[in-house]
Amino acid sequence: MAATDFKDYYAILGVNKSASADDIKKTFRRLARKYHPDMNPGDKQAEARFKEVSEAYEVLSDADKRRKYDQFGQYWKQAGEGWPSGAGAGRAGVGVDMGDFDFSQYGSFDEFINELLGRFSTGAAGTGGSRAYNYRTTTKGSTGFNDFGGFNDYAGFDNHAAGVAADQEATISLSFSDAFHGVQKRLNLGNEAIDVRIPPGAKPGSRIRIRGKGQLNPYNQQRGNLYLNVELQPHSFFQFEGDNLVCEVPVAPDEAVLGATIEVPTPDGKVKVNVPAGIRSGQSLRLRGKGWPRPKGERSDQLVRIIIATPKDISSVEREYYEKIRDNRSFSPRSHLQQVTL
């Protein structure tokens, strides 16, 4: 190993030698996400950079390996031409305290580096062990996945032992009807087509896990999971307000004053709703259990927001009666404004 092959792992990660384990982990996750092959398809430089930061993290995240690196790193250039002679001896002319580290257990400098990086050499010429870079996208709180919003945070990368595959995400767009009733969809994943069952009650923000249909890990040929992020196509009448459905229903001025029984659409069909006399524009009526399906089978509520619709075109008879109401009205809607001052 030539002296010029020395890699400053602290510089590669952009952290100080005094950086804490948490700081190193946070920095690695940021860099790994930036240079991950999934984020940079076909970019060889990004792939090489990802491997480089993974290698640096592999050493600096391990307390024992980091201690060895800190202790011996300053001798890497001098040791490149051979190993210091004598058990635990420092290189001649360099007055640096080597502590109690026993270098005699290594036959060459390369063997020391191989252990440092997790590459276990066989000792035969030209047969030094090699190290694969294993990675995966990870999700905090990944245990106990809930198909509907079970993850609160999906970010970051972690370095794990060989055999860990990588997850990936995709977006699926559903109509309100498909999301409400549930539906089976066929998705094309490259050259593969899969059937996916969407359970009733999917809504914006729902995430559905498809096991074993994620990214192929090129190092171990294992596949992670596919997570589908649900988007709902806009509906002309229904909208979401939290877990509940909300809709706007217009009523005529006389219905608002006198009260009325009106028909209101729900996901199950139309229902009759009593509008109380004297209702104000913007007030909501709650239809319990008429909203969106929940994972355990029950339903949320539907909120009916009342809007008083003022007619633009009226008949002569209507105008006559409106004028009579105006001339005989005892109610003053702006009486409370008389006391308003700066």
ABEGO torsion letter per residue (X at the ends): XBAAABBBAAAAAGBBAABBAAAAAAAAAAAAAAABAAABBGBAAAAAAAAAAAAAAAAAABAAAAAAAAAAAAAAAAAAAEBBBEBGBBBBGBBBBAEABBAAABABAAAAAAAAAGBBBAGBBGABBBBBBBBBBBBBGABGBBABGABABBBEBBBBBBGBBBBBBBBBBBBAAAAAAEBBBBBBBEABBBBBBBBBGBBBGBBBBBBGABBBBAAAGBBBBBBBBBBBBBBAABBBBEABBBBBBBBBAAAAAAEBBBBBBBAAEBBBBBBBBGBBBGBBBBBBGABBBBAAGBBBBBBBBBBBBBBABBBAAAAAAAAAAAAABABBAAAAAAABBX
